[in-house]
Amino acid sequence: MFKDFQNFTKRVNGVKINYVIGGSGPPLLLLHGYPQTYFIWHKIAGKLKSKFTVVASDLRGYGDSENPPTNSNHYPYSKREMGKDQVLLMESLGFDKFYLAGHDRGGRVAHRMALDYSAKIIKMAVLDIAPTHSMYKTTDMDFAKAYYHWFFLIQPFDIPERLIGANPAYFLNKKFGQWGRDKAAITKTAKHEYLRCFTSETIHSSCEDYRASATIDLEFDQYDIENSNKIACPVLCLWGEKGFVGRKYNVVEEWKKWSEDVTGFGLQCGHYLPEEAPVETLNALINFFEPI
């Protein structure tokens, strides 16, 4: 699936991060979402590498990356720490500046990276998300029903861990069915890969990711809002027209609260853009990132 890519694990920020790298040209970092791995990019990574040096990595706590221990305020799974991993990874590969695309949780990590490391991110694309702060602060019945997992996964240890761990395959398949709109889009190979990586350790780490988003990440966001800290780079937001985010939010306007330079549009798919609408996602990313 990642022909001509090389797979490595590298220790950065005290954590082993798993990634693949391939291609040539300007560096482009791809970040995945929940409950997946870097494998979500498998339909488009091969074509992207004809124009970019593509790095697709597993976030800490996901895939084959390491699951560091957490603490009482969930800081080890804050988007600040998760983003620091990725910046240090890119630096270790010789990339002081790079393009950045994140789907789902990876988009939330990308958002924090663009704020904390403004000199390093040339352009950023976020796929099928509105800003975390906006989504939590405007919670209503529609959001709570569609994104119930945001409130389930943040429950105290080990309530969600134990319930999901009782049947991880059932949980994954239900999530894919709820968020996706094309049953064939996530291939058997991809599902096998996601399930392989959805271990008890990953289930716990991913819960910590969400617990951090509902606590310490909101504190960091609130600080930026109060201090008028903005994303310096151009932002592209893409979303699935058949999914919840595009229906619920004016996605472009929500991101304009964080950046002066925002463009975006919806694709005819559900939540999993790189898998449900690979051609459209590929073209959008190339058109946005490719240097003139």
N, C-alpha and C positions, 0 to 999 in steps of 0.2 A: 504493500500500500504506500510505503514511503521509499520508492525506488530511488537509488542514488543518494539517499540520506544516510548519515552516520548517527548512531545512537551512543550517547555517553551519559555518565552520571558524574556530576562535579559538586564538591562541597563548597558552598558559599554561605556567608552569614551563619555559619555553624550548622547548616542543614544540607543534606545531599539532595540535589535537584536533578531530575531526569529530563533529558531533552534529546531532540534530533536536530541535525543541522544539514543543510544542503543548498546548492545553488551558488550564484555569484551576483555581485552587484550590491546596492545599498542594503543594509541590514534591516530585517523586518522580524519583529518578535510577535508570535501568536500565542495567546493565552485562552484556555478553555474555561468552561463553566461546570456547573453541578448537574448531575453526578457523573461527570465524564472525565476525560483525560485529553492529552494533546492529540489523540487519535481523531477527535472531531474534525480536524482539518484535512483528513486523508483524501477527500475528493478534490481539493483545490491546491494543496501544498506543492504537488508536482508541477503544476503550471505556474505557480507563484515563483518557484525557484529559477525559472527561465529569466526572470527580471530582477530578483532579489536574492540576497543571502538569507534564507529562511531559517529561523530558530523557532521551533515549537516545543514548549516545555510543559511539564506537569507542575502545577502549583504545589507548594508545600502542603502535605496532608492528603494529596491526591495522586492517583496513578502509581507510578513507581518512584515518586519522590518520597523523601523521608517524612515521618510523622513526629515532629518534635513534641515534647511534653508541654502541656498548657499551664496556666495559672489562674488565680481567682478572678482576674479582670480580663482574661482571654487575650491579652496582648500578643502572645506568640502567634495568634491567628488574625491579628488586625491586618487590615489591608496595607498598613504602613510596613509591617514586617514582611508580608507576602510580596509586596512590591520591591522592597529592598533586596530580597533574594534575586529577583529577576534583573534588577539593575546591576547587581554585582556579577551575576552570570554573564550578562552582555559585556560588561567591562572586562571580565576574565577572558572573553573571546576576542577582545581587541576593539569592541564597538563602544565608543564614548557617546555617540549619538545614534539614534535608530528610530524607525517607524514602529508603531505599536497598534495591534488590534486585539481586542478582547471580547469574547462572547460570554454573556451571563456573568458568573462570578469573576471571570477573567476581565470583563469590562469594568467591574468595580475595583479590582486591583489596578487596572490601567488608569482609572480616574485618579486614584491616590498617587500613582507614580507621576502623572502629569502635573500634579500639584507640588509634590515633594521634590521632583527632579526636573524642573521646567527646562533646564538647559540641555537635557539629554533627549527629550522626546521631540522629534521633528514634527510628526503628525500623529494623531490618535483616532482610531475608529472603535466605536462601541456598538455591540450587536445585541439588539433586543432587550435593552434596559433603559429605564429612566433612572435618574440619580437616586441612590439609596435614601438620602435625607428626605427627598420629595415623597418617595413611596411610603416611608414610615409615617411621616408627618401628616399625610393626607389619607391615612387609612380609613376605609369605609367598608361597608358590607361586601360590595363587589370585589374589592381587593382582598379582603380576608377570606372570601370563599375561593377565589382563583389562586391565591398564593398562601393557602393555609399552612404550607410547609415552612414559611417564614416564622410562623408562630409555634409550630410543632417542634422544629429543630432547635429552637432556643430554650426549650424547657430544660430544667436542671438535669444534670447527669444523674442517673443513666436512663432516663425515661425514653427519649427517642432512640438512643443507642440499642436498648434492649428490644424495643418493639420492631425496629427496622432489622436488627440482627436476627430476629426469629425467622425471617424469610426475605433476604436481600433481593433475590431475583424477582419476587412478586412486587416489591416496592419499586425497583428500577423499571420494570415493564409497565407498571401503572403510571409512573411519572412520565415516561416516554409517550404513552398513549394520551395522557392529559394535555401535555404541552405541544406535542407534534400534531401535524395535520395530514401527514403522509405516512401511512404505516410501513411502507416499503423503504422509506428514506434512510432509516437507521438499519444498516445491513446486519446480517447474522454475525459477520466477523466483528463488526463494531460492537454489537451488544455483548458478544463473548468477551471482548477486551474490557468493556466497562464493568462487566460483572466480575471478571478476573481480579480487577483492581479494587472492587468494592468490598474490601475486607473489614473485619471488626475495627481495625486501626483507622482505616479510611472513613468508616461510618462515624467514628468518634471525632476525628479531625474535621470532617465536614460539618458536623454539628457545632464544633468550636468556631469554625469560619462564620456560621450564621449567628452564633452567640456574640461574637465580636462585632458583627455588623449592627446588632441591636443595642450595643452598649458603647464600647470605646470608639468604634468607627464613627458613630454619631457625634461623639464629643469632638473628634478631630474635624468633622465636617462643620459643626457649629462654630468652632474656632475660626475656620476659614471664612465662613459667612460673616461673622462679626468683624473680621479684620479685612474683609473685601478681597480675599485671596482668590485669584482667578486662574484658570487654565490658560497658559500662554500660547500653546500651539493650536493650529487648526484642528477642528473636531468634525468627524463624520459619524452620524448616528444612522444606523440601519435597523429596521424592525420588520417583523412578520405581520403583514396585513391581516392574516387569519388568526393571529394570536391575541393575547390579552393586552400586552403593552401598547401596541398601536391603537387598539380600540379605546383604552382607558385614558391615555395621556396624549397631550400634544407634545410629542417627543422632542422635536426641535426646540420648542419654546422652553421646555424644562432644562435642556442642556445650555440654552442661552443664559440661564441664570448662573452658569459656571464658566462660560467662555464667550468672548466677543466674536469669535469666528466659528460658526456652526452651520453645517449643511446636513441634509439627511432626507431619506425617503424610505417608504415601505416596499417590501418584496412580497410576492404572492406565495406566502408559505406560513407555517407556524413558527414556533420558537427556535427551531434548530436550523438557522439559516445556512451554515456551511454544508449541512447534510441534506436539507430539504430543497434548497435553491442554490446549488453549488455554482452554476454558471453565472447567475445574476450576482451572487456574492463575490465571486472572483472578479467579474468585470468592475463592480463597484469599488473594490479594494485597489485594483490596478489603476483605475482612473483617478482615484484619490491620491495614492501614494507615489505613482510613477513620476520621477522628476521630469520636468519639461526640458 
